[in-house]
Amino acid sequence: MKKDLEKIINILWWLNNKDRGDFLKVLFTEREIKEFSNRIEILTDLKNWETQRVISKKLWISVTTVTRWNKHYQKNKELIDKYLI
């Protein structure tokens, strides 16, 4: 996985902001982009002490999905808090 991440990081590093967006649109489907955006929003909301039920209703996703991401957040809290505003 580390090698895979390095490939992506190296490509994104050399692209300007517009090209990064275009590149991501080529790599990911609209659904995958939406899911990625939701993940960021879920983690940000969890960091800001939002309840799982409120997050679920706001994003129209299951409480089970939010619970799964909450477990991930709790295991990686320090790193996630470092990068999410």
Secondary structure by P-SEA (a helix, b strand, c coil): caaaaaaaaaaaaaccaaaaaaaaaaaccaaaaaaaaaaaaaaaaaaacccaaaaaaaacccaaaaaaaaaaaaaaaaaaaaccc
